[in-house]
Amino acid sequence: MATKYKIVGDALPNIPWQDKPEGYHDVFWRYENNPVIPRDLLPESNSIFNSAVVPYNGEFAGVFRCDNTARVMQIHSGRSKDGINWEIDPDRIQMISDDPEIGKFEYAYDPRVCWIDDRYYVTWCNGYHGPTIGIAWTKDFREYHQMENAYLPFNRNGVMFPRKINGKYVMLNRPSDNGHTPFGDIFCSESPDMVHWGRHRHVMSARGSWEATKIGPGPIPIETSEGWLLIYHGVLTSCNGFVYSVGAALLDLDEPWKVLYRAEPYVLNPRTQYECVGDVPNVVFPCAALVDAPSGRLAMYYGGADTVTCLAFTYVDELIDFIKRKSNI
């Protein structure tokens, strides 16, 4: 099936997939056997959520947030033949670091994984006198080489673009504070070498209704003929606490801090038991998206209620059409 819009990417014929239910009208639909990863897949895991998945050697690999029963936030390697049934290393990733100041472990959570040039870059919320963005690279999901932290504390949600833009590495991020941040906009930063980050540009702010409190980037942006397809999270402060939903926008290909279209409604919000009941109720938190470029099929991994890992599906064409039709910037 030919796609309406061009998608820059590879064929992924074994993408995890389930057809849209008959008569279903929302832009994303959930995998009927969610959650794909339960909270207790590991002997000592309290929860496994907000994790990143990529194609790897004809199968799938990823980095997973696995909070243990001491409630230490950690990241682990995982592998899967089909993107649904996962084997996750029981021990957390031990970073290789030449600098003990940077390599000292405090905590790690909410990873993203991005293939650029000849390696996978992992970004995560890293503990260094408060939350900042840690960076490491790997080629085999066994050895991870830790680099300099990207920013001063406090920052969360470091999301790389999958290629250099105008000769620079580019990362989306969300400056924050040291707690459960009651604010937050998305910014864009550049680097010539993945070490020194600057030229920070504002991308977009939190706005009313379902994203009134704060927003943050989600999966690695997807390059299309219509711009960078950005899936992000937005937070509403309700009378019963935060509610996390999923939104979508299109960014300029050459100046990705410029928003071309931004859908006003959310594209996914907490509705099922595994999204509404857990350690943190009422959370859907997107961290990874797989795309089969020829067909436009998209499989999104997201955390449910800060407890489990789930899957939802859409077509890139349908999502872009929705963004354009519902845009309000």
N, C-alpha and C positions, 0 to 999 in steps of 0.2 A: 504494500500500500504506500503510494507516494505521499509525502508530507506537503502541507500547504506552505510551510515556512522552512527555510534551510536551517539545519542543525549542524553545527561544527562538532564532530565527534565520530566515534567508531561504531561499527555494528556490534550489537550485544544480543545475539540471538537467544542466549540462555538467561536473559533478564528474568528475575522473579516476576510473575505476572498472573493476573486473574482478570478476566473480562468484566466490563461494567455490567452490573445486574440490570436486567430488563426493567425498563420504566424508571430507572434511577436518573435524577436530574442534576445532582451536584457535580462540581467539576472534579473533585477527588472522591474515590470510593475506597473503602477499607478492605483489607485482606480478611476473608471470612474466618480464618483460623488465628487471628491475632489473639494474644501477642506472639510474635515469632520467637522472642527470647524471654523466658520467664525470669522473675527476680532471683530465683534460687538455682540457676543452672550450674553455678559453682558451689562447692561445699560450704564456703564461707562468705557467699555474697548475700548482702541484704537487698540489693537492687542492681539491675543492669539496664541502663537507659542512656539517652542522649549520646549515641554512638555513631561512628563513621564507617561506611562500607565503600569499597571500590572493586572493580574487576581486577583479577590478578591471575595470570597464567591460565586463562581459560576457565577459571573458577572465581572465587571471591575471597577477599581478605578485608580486615578492618581493625580499627582500634576502638575499644569499648570502655565506657565508663562503668566500672564495677565497684560500687561502695561496699565495703565489707561489713561484717557484723560488729566491728568496733566503730563503724560509721566513718572510717577513713576513706576519703575520695581518691580513687586510683584509676589508672588506665591499663588495660590488658590487650594483648594481641588475640585475634581470632581468625578462623578460616572456615570456609564453607564451600561445598561443591555446587549448591543450588541457590545460595543467598537466603535460605530460609532455615535450614538445619545447621546450627553452628557448633563448632568446637572452640572454646575460649581457654587460653592458657590460664591455669589456676593461679599463677604468680604474676604480679604486676610487672610491667615493663621496667627493666633496669637500664636507664640511659647510660650511654658511653659519653663521658664529658671530660674535656681536657682542663676544665676550670672547676675546682671543687666549690667555688662560690656559687656558680650557676647550677652545678649538678646536684647540690644538696636537695633532697626531697622534702617538701612540706605537704603538698597535696596536688592532685591533678584531676581535672574533670572536663566534660563536654568537648571531646576532641573532634577535629575535622581532618580529613586526609585529601591531599591534592597531588596529582601527578603533574610534574613540570619537568620538561627536558628529559632527564634520564633517571629520575628518582621520585619517590613519594615524600612529600613534606607533610609532617604532622604538626598541627597547631592545637593548642589546648589552653584552658585556663590554669595557669601555673602559680603555685604559691611561692612568692618571693617578697616577703614583708607586705603581704596583701596580694590580691589577685592581679596577675598580668598575663600576657600571652607568651607561652613557651613555644619554642620551635625546635623540631628535630627532623632528621631525614632518615629514610630507610630504603633499601632496595629489595629486601626479602621478608619483611615483617618478623624478623628475628633479632637483628641488631639495629638499634636506634641510636643515632649520633645527635646529641643535644647541642644546639647552637645558642647564641645569645638570646635572652628574652627580647621581644620586639619593643616593648614600651615600659615606661615607669608604671608602677601601680597607680591608679586602679583601672583595669581594663578587662573586658570579657569578649567572647565570641569573635575570635580571630579567624577569618575566612579568606583564604587565598583565591585569586583568580587563576584559572588553569593555564595561563600563558603570560609572558611579559606583554605589557602594554606600553608602547612608545619606548621600548628598551628597558623598562623597569618592572621589577616585581611589584605586585599590587595586592593589598590586603584590606578587606573590610573589617571594622572593629567597632566596639561599643564602650567608650569611656564610662566608668561607673564609680562606685564607692566600695567600701570594705564590708558592706553588709548586704541585705536583701534590697538592692538598689531601687528606690522609688522614682527613678527617672532614667532616661537614656535615649540618645539618638545614634544613628549609624553614621560613621565616618569612614573615609577612604585614605589610606596611607601608601607611600611609595618607598622602594628601596632599590639601590643599584646592586646590592650584594647579599640580601637576606639578613644583614646584620644591622645596618644603619637605616632607620626608618624616619621619614619626614614628609614634607609637602602634604600635610594633612588637609583634607577637604571634607566639608560637611556634605552628606548624601541626602538624608531625610530625617525628619523629626517625628516623634510620637504625635499622634493627633487624636481626635475624639473617638468615642464609643469603644469598640473592642480593642483598640490600640492606644488608649488615652494615657497610659502611665509610662510605658517604655516600649522600645522595639529593639531588635537585634538581628543580624544576618544569620541565615540558616545553613543550607547546603552550599557547596561550591557553585558559583554562578555558571549557568549554561549558555554558551555562545550560540546565538541564532541570528538570522538575517534581520530580525526586528530589534536586536540589542541583546544585552546580557539579561538573561532570565534569572531574576533574583527571587528566591523563596525566603521568607523571613518570619520571625515570630513577633507578635504584638501582645501587650498585656493590658488588661483592664483591672482596676482595683474595685472589686465588688464589696458589698457589705459582709461577705464571707471570705475575703482575701483575694489574692491574685487569681486571674483566669488567663491562661495562655492559649492563644489561637494562632493560626497560620495565615499569612498574607502573601501577596505576590506583586512584583513590579518588573518593569523593563528599564535597564540603564543604558546609557550611550556607550557604544563600543570603544571609542577612543578617549572619552572623558567620563569614566564610569561613576563619577560623583554627580552626574547630571541625570535626573530621573525623567524618562520619556513618558511612561505611563505607570499608574499605580492604582490597582483595584481598590475601591472603597470598601466592599464587603470582604470578610475573611473567606478563605477557601477551605479551611478545615477548623473545627473547634471541638472542645470536649463534649462528647455525647454518650459514649459507651461507658460501661462499668469500669473497664481497665483504664480509661482516660479520666474518669471522675472520682475513682476511689483508689487510694494508694498513699504513699508517704506524703506527697503534696497533691491534694485533689485538684481537679479541673485544669490539667496541663496536657497540651499537645505541643511538642518541642522538636522541630525538624532539624536534623543534622547531616543528612546525606541524601543524594538523589542519583540513581542510576538511569542512564538514557540509552536506548537503542536508536541511533541516529536515523537509519533508513525508515523505520516504522513510526518514530516519534513516541514510542512507549516510554513512560517515566515511572519509576518505582521509588517512592520516598520513604526513607527510614525516619522514624520519629519516636521520641520518648513519650510514654503514657504515664501520667500522674507521678513523674519522677520515680518510677518503679520498674517498668518493663519496656521492651523495645517492640515497636509495631511497624507495619507496612501499610501504605496507601498508594493508589495508582491513579494516573491520569494520562492523557495524551498532550504532548507539548503544544500541538495545534489548538486544542481545546482550551488549554490554560492561557495561551497568548490571546486568543480571541476573547476570553473572559476578561483578561486584564484590560484590553483595549475598550471593550464594551462598557466595563464598569469603572473606567479610570476617572479619578478626580484628584488632580494635583494642583 
